[in-house]
Amino acid sequence: MLLVCDVHGDDTTGAETISFSLDGAAYEIDVCEKHADEMRDALAPFVGAARRAGGRVHTASRRGRGRSGAAAAGGDRQRVVDIRAWAKAQGFKVSERGRIAQSLIEQYEAAH
């Protein structure tokens, strides 16, 4: 199935489907990589301050219809976003890309 970025509104190819919920309503949006990154960056401060409600979403369901195996092999993207947002909220310096220090991951896990 071919995805089209819902934000662009034209024939820009989408990279993935992102599922999210707000005020009790569940949503899905097909986005290109640029908009996926923008959405995650915009939500990061809120995710970092929020409590997880309900069970953990499985990578397969979050992966979306259009993600390739190579894109999925990058690891649990949402977990990385959560850790970065939490670390920033705690005042830790953390890069926008690349590996997160194991000590920071352990502190995040201890806090959650």
Biopython code that builds the backbone (N, CA, C, O; Angstrom):
import numpy as np
from Bio.PDB.StructureBuilder import StructureBuilder

atoms = [
    (1, "MET", "N", (0.849, -1.174, 0.000)),
    (1, "MET", "CA", (0.000, 0.000, 0.000)),
    (1, "MET", "C", (0.895, 1.238, 0.000)),
    (1, "MET", "O", (1.868, 1.297, 0.752)),
    (2, "LEU", "N", (0.585, 2.193, -0.809)),
    (2, "LEU", "CA", (1.324, 3.440, -0.914)),
    (2, "LEU", "C", (0.711, 4.464, 0.026)),
    (2, "LEU", "O", (-0.500, 4.687, 0.006)),
    (3, "LEU", "N", (1.553, 5.091, 0.853)),
    (3, "LEU", "CA", (1.077, 6.142, 1.749)),
    (3, "LEU", "C", (1.323, 7.500, 1.122)),
    (3, "LEU", "O", (2.314, 7.705, 0.421)),
    (4, "VAL", "N", (0.418, 8.416, 1.378)),
    (4, "VAL", "CA", (0.559, 9.799, 0.942)),
    (4, "VAL", "C", (0.520, 10.652, 2.201)),
    (4, "VAL", "O", (-0.340, 10.454, 3.059)),
    (5, "CYS", "N", (1.449, 11.604, 2.318)),
    (5, "CYS", "CA", (1.515, 12.473, 3.499)),
    (5, "CYS", "C", (0.234, 13.303, 3.596)),
    (5, "CYS", "O", (-0.068, 14.100, 2.708)),
    (6, "ASP", "N", (-0.515, 13.109, 4.684)),
    (6, "ASP", "CA", (-1.768, 13.829, 4.880)),
    (6, "ASP", "C", (-1.541, 15.319, 5.134)),
    (6, "ASP", "O", (-2.421, 16.132, 4.853)),
    (7, "VAL", "N", (-0.375, 15.684, 5.660)),
    (7, "VAL", "CA", (-0.099, 17.086, 5.969)),
    (7, "VAL", "C", (0.158, 17.887, 4.697)),
    (7, "VAL", "O", (-0.325, 19.011, 4.557)),
    (8, "HIS", "N", (0.918, 17.309, 3.773)),
    (8, "HIS", "CA", (1.209, 18.012, 2.523)),
    (8, "HIS", "C", (-0.055, 18.232, 1.693)),
    (8, "HIS", "O", (-0.219, 19.274, 1.059)),
    (9, "GLY", "N", (-0.935, 17.252, 1.703)),
    (9, "GLY", "CA", (-2.162, 17.387, 0.938)),
    (9, "GLY", "C", (-1.980, 17.241, -0.557)),
    (9, "GLY", "O", (-2.898, 17.538, -1.321)),
    (10, "ASP", "N", (-0.815, 16.791, -0.991)),
    (10, "ASP", "CA", (-0.589, 16.555, -2.419)),
    (10, "ASP", "C", (-0.161, 15.098, -2.586)),
    (10, "ASP", "O", (-0.619, 14.238, -1.833)),
    (11, "ASP", "N", (0.683, 14.811, -3.528)),
    (11, "ASP", "CA", (1.101, 13.428, -3.757)),
    (11, "ASP", "C", (2.431, 13.087, -3.091)),
    (11, "ASP", "O", (3.097, 12.140, -3.508)),
    (12, "THR", "N", (2.833, 13.844, -2.057)),
    (12, "THR", "CA", (4.081, 13.558, -1.349)),
    (12, "THR", "C", (3.973, 12.197, -0.674)),
    (12, "THR", "O", (3.019, 11.930, 0.057)),
    (13, "THR", "N", (4.943, 11.354, -0.922)),
    (13, "THR", "CA", (4.939, 9.998, -0.371)),
    (13, "THR", "C", (5.067, 10.029, 1.143)),
    (13, "THR", "O", (5.914, 10.731, 1.694)),
    (14, "GLY", "N", (4.224, 9.266, 1.799)),
    (14, "GLY", "CA", (4.280, 9.128, 3.250)),
    (14, "GLY", "C", (5.255, 8.035, 3.634)),
    (14, "GLY", "O", (5.446, 7.076, 2.886)),
    (15, "ALA", "N", (5.876, 8.174, 4.802)),
    (15, "ALA", "CA", (6.833, 7.191, 5.280)),
    (15, "ALA", "C", (6.218, 6.252, 6.303)),
    (15, "ALA", "O", (6.645, 5.104, 6.432)),
    (16, "GLU", "N", (5.213, 6.734, 7.033)),
    (16, "GLU", "CA", (4.631, 5.914, 8.087)),
    (16, "GLU", "C", (3.272, 6.450, 8.504)),
    (16, "GLU", "O", (2.888, 7.567, 8.159)),
    (17, "THR", "N", (2.562, 5.631, 9.247)),
    (17, "THR", "CA", (1.298, 6.015, 9.857)),
    (17, "THR", "C", (1.557, 6.175, 11.348)),
    (17, "THR", "O", (2.074, 5.261, 11.991)),
    (18, "ILE", "N", (1.202, 7.328, 11.898)),
    (18, "ILE", "CA", (1.354, 7.560, 13.331)),
    (18, "ILE", "C", (-0.025, 7.511, 13.965)),
    (18, "ILE", "O", (-0.953, 8.179, 13.509)),
    (19, "SER", "N", (-0.152, 6.719, 15.012)),
    (19, "SER", "CA", (-1.387, 6.635, 15.786)),
    (19, "SER", "C", (-1.201, 7.429, 17.068)),
    (19, "SER", "O", (-0.143, 7.363, 17.694)),
    (20, "PHE", "N", (-2.222, 8.177, 17.459)),
    (20, "PHE", "CA", (-2.161, 8.914, 18.712)),
    (20, "PHE", "C", (-3.577, 9.147, 19.202)),
    (20, "PHE", "O", (-4.544, 8.954, 18.465)),
    (21, "SER", "N", (-3.688, 9.565, 20.454)),
    (21, "SER", "CA", (-5.013, 9.883, 20.971)),
    (21, "SER", "C", (-4.945, 11.188, 21.747)),
    (21, "SER", "O", (-3.907, 11.557, 22.296)),
    (22, "LEU", "N", (-6.071, 11.869, 21.775)),
    (22, "LEU", "CA", (-6.176, 13.134, 22.473)),
    (22, "LEU", "C", (-7.615, 13.291, 22.934)),
    (22, "LEU", "O", (-8.550, 13.103, 22.156)),
    (23, "ASP", "N", (-7.783, 13.634, 24.189)),
    (23, "ASP", "CA", (-9.115, 13.835, 24.764)),
    (23, "ASP", "C", (-10.039, 12.644, 24.527)),
    (23, "ASP", "O", (-11.232, 12.813, 24.276)),
    (24, "GLY", "N", (-9.483, 11.450, 24.609)),
    (24, "GLY", "CA", (-10.269, 10.236, 24.490)),
    (24, "GLY", "C", (-10.557, 9.776, 23.077)),
    (24, "GLY", "O", (-11.182, 8.733, 22.887)),
    (25, "ALA", "N", (-10.116, 10.530, 22.079)),
    (25, "ALA", "CA", (-10.340, 10.139, 20.687)),
    (25, "ALA", "C", (-9.027, 9.639, 20.086)),
    (25, "ALA", "O", (-7.974, 10.241, 20.296)),
    (26, "ALA", "N", (-9.092, 8.549, 19.346)),
    (26, "ALA", "CA", (-7.911, 7.973, 18.699)),
    (26, "ALA", "C", (-7.833, 8.465, 17.261)),
    (26, "ALA", "O", (-8.846, 8.578, 16.570)),
    (27, "TYR", "N", (-6.608, 8.757, 16.824)),
    (27, "TYR", "CA", (-6.375, 9.278, 15.485)),
    (27, "TYR", "C", (-5.236, 8.512, 14.820)),
    (27, "TYR", "O", (-4.402, 7.912, 15.498)),
    (28, "GLU", "N", (-5.208, 8.536, 13.511)),
    (28, "GLU", "CA", (-4.092, 8.047, 12.705)),
    (28, "GLU", "C", (-3.824, 9.077, 11.625)),
    (28, "GLU", "O", (-4.748, 9.675, 11.075)),
    (29, "ILE", "N", (-2.540, 9.280, 11.327)),
    (29, "ILE", "CA", (-2.170, 10.203, 10.266)),
    (29, "ILE", "C", (-1.001, 9.611, 9.492)),
    (29, "ILE", "O", (-0.048, 9.110, 10.087)),
    (30, "ASP", "N", (-1.075, 9.670, 8.173)),
    (30, "ASP", "CA", (0.023, 9.230, 7.315)),
    (30, "ASP", "C", (0.915, 10.440, 7.074)),
    (30, "ASP", "O", (0.438, 11.489, 6.643)),
    (31, "VAL", "N", (2.202, 10.299, 7.349)),
    (31, "VAL", "CA", (3.127, 11.422, 7.231)),
    (31, "VAL", "C", (4.433, 11.010, 6.586)),
    (31, "VAL", "O", (4.828, 9.845, 6.628)),
    (32, "CYS", "N", (5.101, 11.996, 5.983)),
    (32, "CYS", "CA", (6.452, 11.800, 5.460)),
    (32, "CYS", "C", (7.417, 11.856, 6.652)),
    (32, "CYS", "O", (7.011, 12.187, 7.766)),
    (33, "GLU", "N", (8.688, 11.534, 6.415)),
    (33, "GLU", "CA", (9.662, 11.543, 7.507)),
    (33, "GLU", "C", (9.767, 12.910, 8.169)),
    (33, "GLU", "O", (9.857, 12.999, 9.393)),
    (34, "LYS", "N", (9.756, 13.975, 7.372)),
    (34, "LYS", "CA", (9.876, 15.334, 7.910)),
    (34, "LYS", "C", (8.757, 15.626, 8.899)),
    (34, "LYS", "O", (9.010, 16.116, 10.000)),
    (35, "HIS", "N", (7.531, 15.331, 8.515)),
    (35, "HIS", "CA", (6.410, 15.627, 9.395)),
    (35, "HIS", "C", (6.345, 14.675, 10.582)),
    (35, "HIS", "O", (5.876, 15.060, 11.653)),
    (36, "ALA", "N", (6.803, 13.450, 10.413)),
    (36, "ALA", "CA", (6.868, 12.518, 11.545)),
    (36, "ALA", "C", (7.822, 13.066, 12.601)),
    (36, "ALA", "O", (7.501, 13.071, 13.789)),
    (37, "ASP", "N", (8.992, 13.525, 12.170)),
    (37, "ASP", "CA", (9.969, 14.104, 13.099)),
    (37, "ASP", "C", (9.414, 15.360, 13.759)),
    (37, "ASP", "O", (9.566, 15.545, 14.967)),
    (38, "GLU", "N", (8.761, 16.238, 12.961)),
    (38, "GLU", "CA", (8.190, 17.470, 13.507)),
    (38, "GLU", "C", (7.125, 17.159, 14.559)),
    (38, "GLU", "O", (7.069, 17.811, 15.602)),
    (39, "MET", "N", (6.290, 16.171, 14.285)),
    (39, "MET", "CA", (5.225, 15.819, 15.221)),
    (39, "MET", "C", (5.808, 15.295, 16.525)),
    (39, "MET", "O", (5.385, 15.693, 17.610)),
    (40, "ARG", "N", (6.783, 14.398, 16.410)),
    (40, "ARG", "CA", (7.405, 13.844, 17.615)),
    (40, "ARG", "C", (8.132, 14.925, 18.414)),
    (40, "ARG", "O", (8.062, 14.943, 19.642)),
    (41, "ASP", "N", (8.822, 15.814, 17.725)),
    (41, "ASP", "CA", (9.522, 16.911, 18.408)),
    (41, "ASP", "C", (8.526, 17.835, 19.117)),
    (41, "ASP", "O", (8.769, 18.264, 20.245)),
    (42, "ALA", "N", (7.415, 18.135, 18.459)),
    (42, "ALA", "CA", (6.415, 19.025, 19.044)),
    (42, "ALA", "C", (5.767, 18.406, 20.283)),
    (42, "ALA", "O", (5.453, 19.112, 21.241)),
    (43, "LEU", "N", (5.571, 17.099, 20.261)),
    (43, "LEU", "CA", (4.920, 16.422, 21.386)),
    (43, "LEU", "C", (5.884, 16.033, 22.498)),
    (43, "LEU", "O", (5.449, 15.724, 23.608)),
    (44, "ALA", "N", (7.180, 16.041, 22.223)),
    (44, "ALA", "CA", (8.178, 15.554, 23.184)),
    (44, "ALA", "C", (8.057, 16.193, 24.568)),
    (44, "ALA", "O", (8.122, 15.463, 25.557)),
    (45, "PRO", "N", (7.886, 17.514, 24.699)),
    (45, "PRO", "CA", (7.776, 18.087, 26.045)),
    (45, "PRO", "C", (6.557, 17.572, 26.809)),
    (45, "PRO", "O", (6.612, 17.396, 28.026)),
    (46, "PHE", "N", (5.461, 17.332, 26.097)),
    (46, "PHE", "CA", (4.244, 16.853, 26.735)),
    (46, "PHE", "C", (4.371, 15.376, 27.106)),
    (46, "PHE", "O", (3.941, 14.955, 28.180)),
    (47, "VAL", "N", (4.964, 14.602, 26.209)),
    (47, "VAL", "CA", (5.186, 13.180, 26.480)),
    (47, "VAL", "C", (6.111, 13.028, 27.683)),
    (47, "VAL", "O", (5.906, 12.155, 28.527)),
    (48, "GLY", "N", (7.130, 13.880, 27.756)),
    (48, "GLY", "CA", (8.080, 13.814, 28.856)),
    (48, "GLY", "C", (7.455, 14.117, 30.201)),
    (48, "GLY", "O", (7.906, 13.593, 31.219)),
    (49, "ALA", "N", (6.435, 14.946, 30.229)),
    (49, "ALA", "CA", (5.785, 15.315, 31.475)),
    (49, "ALA", "C", (4.567, 14.449, 31.793)),
    (49, "ALA", "O", (4.022, 14.520, 32.894)),
    (50, "ALA", "N", (4.146, 13.640, 30.838)),
    (50, "ALA", "CA", (2.913, 12.863, 30.984)),
    (50, "ALA", "C", (3.148, 11.522, 31.685)),
    (50, "ALA", "O", (4.280, 11.061, 31.831)),
    (51, "ARG", "N", (2.058, 10.927, 32.106)),
    (51, "ARG", "CA", (2.064, 9.556, 32.623)),
    (51, "ARG", "C", (1.553, 8.661, 31.511)),
    (51, "ARG", "O", (0.656, 9.038, 30.758)),
    (52, "ARG", "N", (2.128, 7.475, 31.413)),
    (52, "ARG", "CA", (1.636, 6.507, 30.433)),
    (52, "ARG", "C", (0.308, 5.955, 30.944)),
    (52, "ARG", "O", (0.193, 5.574, 32.109)),
    (53, "ALA", "N", (-0.680, 5.916, 30.078)),
    (53, "ALA", "CA", (-1.996, 5.392, 30.434)),
    (53, "ALA", "C", (-2.250, 4.136, 29.621)),
    (53, "ALA", "O", (-2.192, 4.166, 28.392)),
    (54, "GLY", "N", (-2.526, 3.056, 30.285)),
    (54, "GLY", "CA", (-2.785, 1.811, 29.575)),
    (54, "GLY", "C", (-1.511, 1.077, 29.239)),
    (54, "GLY", "O", (-0.427, 1.445, 29.690)),
    (55, "GLY", "N", (-1.649, 0.042, 28.451)),
    (55, "GLY", "CA", (-0.517, -0.808, 28.102)),
    (55, "GLY", "C", (0.393, -0.191, 27.069)),
    (55, "GLY", "O", (0.092, 0.837, 26.463)),
    (56, "ARG", "N", (1.495, -0.843, 26.894)),
    (56, "ARG", "CA", (2.489, -0.401, 25.925)),
    (56, "ARG", "C", (2.011, -0.783, 24.528)),
    (56, "ARG", "O", (1.525, -1.894, 24.315)),
    (57, "VAL", "N", (2.148, 0.133, 23.583)),
    (57, "VAL", "CA", (1.777, -0.131, 22.198)),
    (57, "VAL", "C", (2.870, -0.973, 21.576)),
    (57, "VAL", "O", (4.051, -0.652, 21.707)),
    (58, "HIS", "N", (2.496, -2.038, 20.907)),
    (58, "HIS", "CA", (3.480, -2.903, 20.265)),
    (58, "HIS", "C", (4.039, -2.234, 19.020)),
    (58, "HIS", "O", (3.317, -1.558, 18.287)),
    (59, "THR", "N", (5.323, -2.429, 18.789)),
    (59, "THR", "CA", (6.002, -1.819, 17.647)),
    (59, "THR", "C", (5.291, -2.159, 16.346)),
    (59, "THR", "O", (5.189, -1.305, 15.464)),
    (60, "ALA", "N", (4.801, -3.379, 16.206)),
    (60, "ALA", "CA", (4.168, -3.787, 14.952)),
    (60, "ALA", "C", (2.936, -2.947, 14.648)),
    (60, "ALA", "O", (2.705, -2.592, 13.493)),
    (61, "SER", "N", (2.134, -2.621, 15.673)),
    (61, "SER", "CA", (0.937, -1.831, 15.411)),
    (61, "SER", "C", (1.285, -0.364, 15.189)),
    (61, "SER", "O", (0.576, 0.330, 14.459)),
    (62, "ARG", "N", (2.361, 0.122, 15.801)),
    (62, "ARG", "CA", (2.773, 1.503, 15.640)),
    (62, "ARG", "C", (3.563, 1.690, 14.357)),
    (62, "ARG", "O", (3.675, 2.808, 13.855)),
    (63, "ARG", "N", (4.100, 0.627, 13.833)),
    (63, "ARG", "CA", (4.980, 0.691, 12.663)),
    (63, "ARG", "C", (4.264, 1.291, 11.464)),
    (63, "ARG", "O", (4.889, 1.938, 10.623)),
    (64, "GLY", "N", (2.979, 1.082, 11.383)),
    (64, "GLY", "CA", (2.242, 1.660, 10.254)),
    (64, "GLY", "C", (2.269, 0.740, 9.058)),
    (64, "GLY", "O", (3.000, -0.249, 9.014)),
    (65, "ARG", "N", (1.461, 1.091, 8.105)),
    (65, "ARG", "CA", (1.327, 0.228, 6.937)),
    (65, "ARG", "C", (2.479, 0.396, 5.969)),
    (65, "ARG", "O", (2.767, -0.518, 5.196)),
    (66, "GLY", "N", (3.149, 1.545, 5.989)),
    (66, "GLY", "CA", (4.134, 1.822, 4.960)),
    (66, "GLY", "C", (5.582, 1.737, 5.399)),
    (66, "GLY", "O", (6.477, 1.942, 4.579)),
    (67, "ARG", "N", (5.842, 1.445, 6.657)),
    (67, "ARG", "CA", (7.228, 1.411, 7.120)),
    (67, "ARG", "C", (7.907, 0.164, 6.605)),
    (67, "ARG", "O", (7.325, -0.921, 6.593)),
    (68, "SER", "N", (9.118, 0.325, 6.189)),
    (68, "SER", "CA", (9.880, -0.823, 5.710)),
    (68, "SER", "C", (10.531, -1.527, 6.876)),
    (68, "SER", "O", (10.600, -0.970, 7.972)),
    (69, "GLY", "N", (11.011, -2.737, 6.666)),
    (69, "GLY", "CA", (11.731, -3.461, 7.698)),
    (69, "GLY", "C", (12.949, -2.697, 8.155)),
    (69, "GLY", "O", (13.281, -2.729, 9.339)),
    (70, "ALA", "N", (13.626, -2.009, 7.253)),
    (70, "ALA", "CA", (14.814, -1.239, 7.613)),
    (70, "ALA", "C", (14.448, -0.103, 8.549)),
    (70, "ALA", "O", (15.175, 0.164, 9.505)),
    (71, "ALA", "N", (13.335, 0.570, 8.292)),
    (71, "ALA", "CA", (12.919, 1.658, 9.161)),
    (71, "ALA", "C", (12.536, 1.127, 10.535)),
    (71, "ALA", "O", (12.850, 1.748, 11.550)),
    (72, "ALA", "N", (11.864, -0.009, 10.573)),
    (72, "ALA", "CA", (11.447, -0.597, 11.839)),
    (72, "ALA", "C", (12.640, -1.124, 12.621)),
    (72, "ALA", "O", (12.603, -1.169, 13.851)),
    (73, "ALA", "N", (13.686, -1.519, 11.929)),
    (73, "ALA", "CA", (14.855, -2.083, 12.599)),
    (73, "ALA", "C", (15.606, -1.041, 13.404)),
    (73, "ALA", "O", (16.495, -1.397, 14.178)),
    (74, "GLY", "N", (15.283, 0.228, 13.250)),
    (74, "GLY", "CA", (15.937, 1.287, 13.994)),
    (74, "GLY", "C", (15.647, 1.248, 15.480)),
    (74, "GLY", "O", (16.195, 2.062, 16.223)),
    (75, "GLY", "N", (14.818, 0.348, 15.937)),
    (75, "GLY", "CA", (14.521, 0.234, 17.361)),
    (75, "GLY", "C", (13.166, 0.811, 17.685)),
    (75, "GLY", "O", (12.386, 1.144, 16.793)),
    (76, "ASP", "N", (12.897, 0.924, 18.950)),
    (76, "ASP", "CA", (11.619, 1.423, 19.419)),
    (76, "ASP", "C", (11.655, 2.945, 19.435)),
    (76, "ASP", "O", (12.061, 3.551, 20.426)),
    (77, "ARG", "N", (11.243, 3.544, 18.368)),
    (77, "ARG", "CA", (11.344, 4.998, 18.177)),
    (77, "ARG", "C", (10.607, 5.785, 19.258)),
    (77, "ARG", "O", (11.128, 6.775, 19.771)),
    (78, "GLN", "N", (9.404, 5.347, 19.600)),
    (78, "GLN", "CA", (8.632, 6.083, 20.607)),
    (78, "GLN", "C", (9.328, 6.049, 21.960)),
    (78, "GLN", "O", (9.305, 7.038, 22.693)),
    (79, "ARG", "N", (9.939, 4.936, 22.296)),
    (79, "ARG", "CA", (10.670, 4.837, 23.560)),
    (79, "ARG", "C", (11.829, 5.830, 23.578)),
    (79, "ARG", "O", (12.079, 6.480, 24.593)),
    (80, "VAL", "N", (12.528, 5.945, 22.465)),
    (80, "VAL", "CA", (13.629, 6.895, 22.364)),
    (80, "VAL", "C", (13.107, 8.323, 22.515)),
    (80, "VAL", "O", (13.717, 9.136, 23.209)),
    (81, "VAL", "N", (11.991, 8.629, 21.873)),
    (81, "VAL", "CA", (11.379, 9.959, 22.001)),
    (81, "VAL", "C", (11.012, 10.221, 23.458)),
    (81, "VAL", "O", (11.256, 11.309, 23.981)),
    (82, "ASP", "N", (10.420, 9.212, 24.115)),
    (82, "ASP", "CA", (10.028, 9.359, 25.518)),
    (82, "ASP", "C", (11.240, 9.621, 26.406)),
    (82, "ASP", "O", (11.202, 10.492, 27.275)),
    (83, "ILE", "N", (12.320, 8.861, 26.186)),
    (83, "ILE", "CA", (13.519, 9.020, 27.011)),
    (83, "ILE", "C", (14.128, 10.400, 26.799)),
    (83, "ILE", "O", (14.498, 11.068, 27.765)),
    (84, "ARG", "N", (14.237, 10.833, 25.550)),
    (84, "ARG", "CA", (14.798, 12.160, 25.278)),
    (84, "ARG", "C", (13.958, 13.264, 25.927)),
    (84, "ARG", "O", (14.507, 14.187, 26.530)),
    (85, "ALA", "N", (12.640, 13.174, 25.807)),
    (85, "ALA", "CA", (11.764, 14.186, 26.394)),
    (85, "ALA", "C", (11.894, 14.197, 27.915)),
    (85, "ALA", "O", (11.968, 15.265, 28.522)),
    (86, "TRP", "N", (11.921, 13.029, 28.528)),
    (86, "TRP", "CA", (12.072, 12.942, 29.977)),
    (86, "TRP", "C", (13.405, 13.535, 30.406)),
    (86, "TRP", "O", (13.470, 14.307, 31.362)),
    (87, "ALA", "N", (14.471, 13.169, 29.692)),
    (87, "ALA", "CA", (15.803, 13.655, 30.050)),
    (87, "ALA", "C", (15.868, 15.180, 29.973)),
    (87, "ALA", "O", (16.431, 15.823, 30.859)),
    (88, "LYS", "N", (15.299, 15.755, 28.923)),
    (88, "LYS", "CA", (15.291, 17.212, 28.776)),
    (88, "LYS", "C", (14.502, 17.863, 29.913)),
    (88, "LYS", "O", (14.921, 18.881, 30.465)),
    (89, "ALA", "N", (13.350, 17.263, 30.259)),
    (89, "ALA", "CA", (12.525, 17.797, 31.336)),
    (89, "ALA", "C", (13.252, 17.736, 32.680)),
    (89, "ALA", "O", (12.990, 18.546, 33.569)),
    (90, "GLN", "N", (14.165, 16.772, 32.824)),
    (90, "GLN", "CA", (14.939, 16.629, 34.056)),
    (90, "GLN", "C", (16.191, 17.497, 34.052)),
    (90, "GLN", "O", (16.916, 17.539, 35.046)),
    (91, "GLY", "N", (16.451, 18.188, 32.950)),
    (91, "GLY", "CA", (17.607, 19.066, 32.856)),
    (91, "GLY", "C", (18.869, 18.414, 32.329)),
    (91, "GLY", "O", (19.935, 19.029, 32.357)),
    (92, "PHE", "N", (18.773, 17.177, 31.847)),
    (92, "PHE", "CA", (19.929, 16.498, 31.264)),
    (92, "PHE", "C", (20.156, 17.001, 29.844)),
    (92, "PHE", "O", (19.205, 17.336, 29.138)),
    (93, "LYS", "N", (21.408, 17.052, 29.433)),
    (93, "LYS", "CA", (21.719, 17.358, 28.038)),
    (93, "LYS", "C", (21.643, 16.049, 27.269)),
    (93, "LYS", "O", (22.258, 15.050, 27.642)),
    (94, "VAL", "N", (20.883, 16.077, 26.199)),
    (94, "VAL", "CA", (20.741, 14.887, 25.369)),
    (94, "VAL", "C", (20.640, 15.349, 23.917)),
    (94, "VAL", "O", (19.915, 16.292, 23.602)),
    (95, "SER", "N", (21.375, 14.674, 23.046)),
    (95, "SER", "CA", (21.376, 15.058, 21.638)),
    (95, "SER", "C", (20.046, 14.719, 20.987)),
    (95, "SER", "O", (19.310, 13.860, 21.471)),
    (96, "GLU", "N", (19.744, 15.395, 19.890)),
    (96, "GLU", "CA", (18.504, 15.154, 19.160)),
    (96, "GLU", "C", (18.545, 13.836, 18.388)),
    (96, "GLU", "O", (17.504, 13.248, 18.099)),
    (97, "ARG", "N", (19.739, 13.382, 18.061)),
    (97, "ARG", "CA", (19.899, 12.149, 17.282)),
    (97, "ARG", "C", (21.034, 11.323, 17.870)),
    (97, "ARG", "O", (21.832, 11.811, 18.671)),
    (98, "GLY", "N", (21.087, 10.086, 17.463)),
    (98, "GLY", "CA", (22.167, 9.206, 17.909)),
    (98, "GLY", "C", (21.813, 8.440, 19.174)),
    (98, "GLY", "O", (20.684, 8.484, 19.663)),
    (99, "ARG", "N", (22.799, 7.751, 19.676)),
    (99, "ARG", "CA", (22.596, 6.910, 20.853)),
    (99, "ARG", "C", (22.377, 7.737, 22.113)),
    (99, "ARG", "O", (22.892, 8.845, 22.261)),
    (100, "ILE", "N", (21.605, 7.161, 23.000)),
    (100, "ILE", "CA", (21.386, 7.754, 24.315)),
    (100, "ILE", "C", (22.254, 6.973, 25.294)),
    (100, "ILE", "O", (22.302, 5.744, 25.248)),
    (101, "ALA", "N", (22.935, 7.689, 26.175)),
    (101, "ALA", "CA", (23.824, 7.045, 27.146)),
    (101, "ALA", "C", (23.056, 6.015, 27.975)),
    (101, "ALA", "O", (21.932, 6.271, 28.407)),
    (102, "GLN", "N", (23.660, 4.866, 28.189)),
    (102, "GLN", "CA", (23.021, 3.793, 28.956)),
    (102, "GLN", "C", (22.645, 4.266, 30.359)),
    (102, "GLN", "O", (21.600, 3.882, 30.883)),
    (103, "SER", "N", (23.487, 5.093, 30.967)),
    (103, "SER", "CA", (23.184, 5.583, 32.316)),
    (103, "SER", "C", (21.896, 6.405, 32.319)),
    (103, "SER", "O", (21.133, 6.353, 33.283)),
    (104, "LEU", "N", (21.649, 7.159, 31.254)),
    (104, "LEU", "CA", (20.431, 7.945, 31.136)),
    (104, "LEU", "C", (19.221, 7.032, 30.943)),
    (104, "LEU", "O", (18.157, 7.276, 31.511)),
    (105, "ILE", "N", (19.388, 5.996, 30.151)),
    (105, "ILE", "CA", (18.307, 5.015, 29.949)),
    (105, "ILE", "C", (17.956, 4.361, 31.269)),
    (105, "ILE", "O", (16.779, 4.182, 31.581)),
    (106, "GLU", "N", (18.969, 4.001, 32.050)),
    (106, "GLU", "CA", (18.720, 3.359, 33.360)),
    (106, "GLU", "C", (17.996, 4.289, 34.321)),
    (106, "GLU", "O", (17.122, 3.854, 35.070)),
    (107, "GLN", "N", (18.361, 5.583, 34.303)),
    (107, "GLN", "CA", (17.675, 6.547, 35.157)),
    (107, "GLN", "C", (16.214, 6.710, 34.735)),
    (107, "GLN", "O", (15.318, 6.809, 35.573)),
    (108, "TYR", "N", (15.995, 6.736, 33.426)),
    (108, "TYR", "CA", (14.624, 6.830, 32.909)),
    (108, "TYR", "C", (13.807, 5.616, 33.370)),
    (108, "TYR", "O", (12.690, 5.764, 33.867)),
    (109, "GLU", "N", (14.363, 4.440, 33.204)),
    (109, "GLU", "CA", (13.651, 3.216, 33.575)),
    (109, "GLU", "C", (13.372, 3.175, 35.078)),
    (109, "GLU", "O", (12.315, 2.708, 35.499)),
    (110, "ALA", "N", (14.307, 3.657, 35.879)),
    (110, "ALA", "CA", (14.094, 3.694, 37.330)),
    (110, "ALA", "C", (12.953, 4.651, 37.704)),
    (110, "ALA", "O", (12.210, 4.407, 38.655)),
    (111, "ALA", "N", (12.829, 5.740, 36.940)),
    (111, "ALA", "CA", (11.794, 6.722, 37.205)),
    (111, "ALA", "C", (10.410, 6.269, 36.723)),
    (111, "ALA", "O", (9.388, 6.794, 37.164)),
    (112, "HIS", "N", (10.393, 5.299, 35.822)),
    (112, "HIS", "CA", (9.113, 4.847, 35.260)),
    (112, "HIS", "C", (8.858, 3.435, 35.666)),
    (112, "HIS", "O", (7.832, 2.863, 35.298)),
]
sb = StructureBuilder()
sb.init_structure("model")
sb.init_model(0)
sb.init_chain("A")
sb.init_seg("    ")
for serial, (resi, resn, name, xyz) in enumerate(atoms, 1):
    if name == "N":
        sb.init_residue(resn, " ", resi, " ")
    sb.init_atom(name, np.array(xyz, "f"), 0.0, 1.0, " ", f" {name:<3s}", serial, name[0])
structure = sb.get_structure()
